[in-house]
Amino acid sequence: MSSPADDGKRTARLRPADGDTRPAHEPARPLTVAVTGAAGHVGAAVLRHLARHDGVGRSVGLVPRGSKPEGEDWPEGVDRRAADLLDPSLAERLADVDVLVHTDLDASPDTDPAERTRHNVRGTETVLTAAAAAGVHRVILRSSAMVYGALPDNPVPIPDCAPLRAVPDGSLIADLLEIERLGRRAPRAHLGLHVTVLRPAIVTGPGVDTVFTRHFEAPRLLVVKDTEPCWQFCHLEDLAGAFAFAAAHEEIEGAYNVASPGWLGQEQIEESSGLRRMELPAGLALGAAERLHRLHLTPAPATDLQYVMHPWAVSAERLEAAGYVPKFGNEEAFQALLDEVAGHHAALARRLGKKDAAASLGAAGATVALVGTAALVRRARKKRRT
């Protein structure tokens, strides 16, 4: 097993192509690695990590036309190429690329569901087809540990080989399950193409905005009675490092979990965040969440509430055994989340306006009160029936 210190010192190898007569021990040429979504925070971070690997000779950043990198500037020498994720001509932009890292996943709670699925699923399908047509050897896809599902009987932690038990309910989870299905099918449909899938825990860090980060923008944390969630995080820099590591090491193939070791309990989360809880029985919480989603008051379906109820912490032993170890613990990654959401106010994953902070807090409190009131009304109705 290698250590993190020598991750960037390995010489990358390619599988010998037909007619390649080089000895098996002879190192291949340095890799050319392309990154989709390179104008985003994850993609830009991957490019910075790739610059540290000696086995990577050249990096290519694929960006929509007219876009600019977010956050820090790219490393010097990155080849910037304009490319539309849904354009079949993407293959032309992948000329001479050995490995394609596909980070361009839309996980925003604000995106229209149909447009999000079009971007995520059709985008992945186009990426895989274009990569095969361009002769790319490997594609690395971004998924999430959410695909395992959040269930009360989940093992803690969940290994990489565990079955995917999430329910495709039309939310982001459905996109992720379809992305993984496309990833499994691609090597059978395109001989010579190899696919790796990374499944991070809750991603945190600069620029990250998801249903999970907005959970901590609420005035109080929704807690479902008699449940024991396990909160596990993956700092953006660790996810980017895992992408770069997988790109530079051809033996990283198949599905790999990416997460900080261990997890945090609900009490630890509340102590670290300073947020108080609002506790509701499961039936009342799920019922209220379903009604609010049906009224378009919240972007997340009621089934997403399972992920704050039941454990879905994962084991990253397989990736660590290959030589990559995350640098951030759960406490540090969670603090990065708290730093990012500071000053924001959200209720039920819908971010509120910032013009009047006091009004925003009042609106957030009103929304929480709405959930609580719905629970109390239902409880009162049950008492009257009895």
KAURSUL-V259809 format. One record per backbone hydrogen bond with DSSP energy under -0.5 kcal/mol. NH is the residue of the N-H (numbers start at 1). CO is the residue of the C=O. If there is no record, write none. Layout:
# KAURSUL-V259809
NH&CO ; NH&CO
This chain:
# KAURSUL-V259809
6&3 ; 7&4 ; 9&6 ; 10&6 ; 10&7 ; 12&10 ; 20&17 ; 21&19 ; 26&23 ; 28&12 ; 31&55 ; 33&31 ; 33&58 ; 34&99 ; 35&60 ; 36&101 ; 38&35 ; 38&62 ; 40&37 ; 43&37 ; 44&40 ; 45&41 ; 46&42 ; 47&43 ; 48&44 ; 49&45 ; 50&46 ; 51&47 ; 52&49 ; 53&50 ; 54&8 ; 54&52 ; 56&53 ; 57&31 ; 57&55 ; 58&31 ; 60&33 ; 61&79 ; 62&35 ; 62&60 ; 63&61 ; 63&81 ; 67&64 ; 70&39 ; 78&75 ; 79&59 ; 80&78 ; 81&61 ; 83&63 ; 85&83 ; 87&84 ; 88&86 ; 90&87 ; 91&88 ; 92&89 ; 93&89 ; 93&90 ; 94&90 ; 94&91 ; 95&92 ; 97&94 ; 98&32 ; 99&32 ; 100&138 ; 101&34 ; 101&99 ; 102&100 ; 102&140 ; 103&36 ; 103&101 ; 105&103 ; 107&105 ; 111&108 ; 116&112 ; 117&113 ; 118&114 ; 119&115 ; 120&116 ; 121&117 ; 122&117 ; 122&118 ; 123&118 ; 123&119 ; 124&120 ; 125&121 ; 126&122 ; 127&123 ; 128&124 ; 129&125 ; 130&126 ; 131&127 ; 132&128 ; 133&129 ; 134&130 ; 135&131 ; 135&132 ; 136&131 ; 137&98 ; 138&98 ; 139&194 ; 140&100 ; 141&139 ; 141&196 ; 142&102 ; 143&141 ; 143&198 ; 145&200 ; 147&144 ; 148&145 ; 149&146 ; 151&149 ; 151&311 ; 154&151 ; 158&313 ; 162&159 ; 165&148 ; 165&163 ; 166&147 ; 168&166 ; 169&167 ; 174&171 ; 175&171 ; 176&172 ; 177&173 ; 178&174 ; 179&175 ; 180&176 ; 181&177 ; 182&178 ; 183&179 ; 184&180 ; 185&181 ; 186&182 ; 187&183 ; 188&185 ; 189&185 ; 190&186 ; 193&190 ; 194&137 ; 196&139 ; 197&254 ; 198&141 ; 199&256 ; 200&198 ; 201&258 ; 202&232 ; 204&234 ; 208&205 ; 214&210 ; 215&211 ; 216&212 ; 216&213 ; 217&214 ; 218&215 ; 221&276 ; 222&220 ; 223&278 ; 225&223 ; 225&280 ; 227&224 ; 231&229 ; 231&264 ; 232&230 ; 234&202 ; 236&204 ; 238&235 ; 239&235 ; 240&236 ; 241&237 ; 242&238 ; 243&239 ; 244&240 ; 245&241 ; 246&242 ; 247&243 ; 248&244 ; 249&245 ; 249&246 ; 250&248 ; 252&249 ; 253&251 ; 254&195 ; 256&197 ; 258&199 ; 260&233 ; 264&231 ; 269&265 ; 270&266 ; 271&267 ; 272&268 ; 273&269 ; 274&270 ; 278&221 ; 280&223 ; 285&281 ; 286&282 ; 287&283 ; 288&284 ; 289&285 ; 290&286 ; 291&287 ; 292&288 ; 293&289 ; 294&290 ; 295&291 ; 296&293 ; 297&292 ; 298&292 ; 304&301 ; 305&302 ; 306&303 ; 307&304 ; 308&305 ; 309&306 ; 310&306 ; 312&230 ; 315&158 ; 320&316 ; 321&317 ; 322&318 ; 323&319 ; 323&320 ; 324&319 ; 325&323 ; 333&329 ; 334&330 ; 335&331 ; 336&332 ; 337&333 ; 338&334 ; 339&335 ; 340&336 ; 341&337 ; 342&338 ; 344&341 ; 346&217 ; 347&350 ; 350&347 ; 351&349 ; 352&345 ; 360&356 ; 361&357 ; 362&358 ; 363&359 ; 364&360 ; 365&361 ; 366&362 ; 367&363 ; 368&364 ; 369&365 ; 370&366 ; 371&367 ; 372&368 ; 373&369 ; 374&370 ; 375&371 ; 376&372 ; 377&373 ; 378&374 ; 379&375 ; 380&376 ; 381&377 ; 382&378 ; 383&379 ; 384&380 ; 385&381 ; 386&382
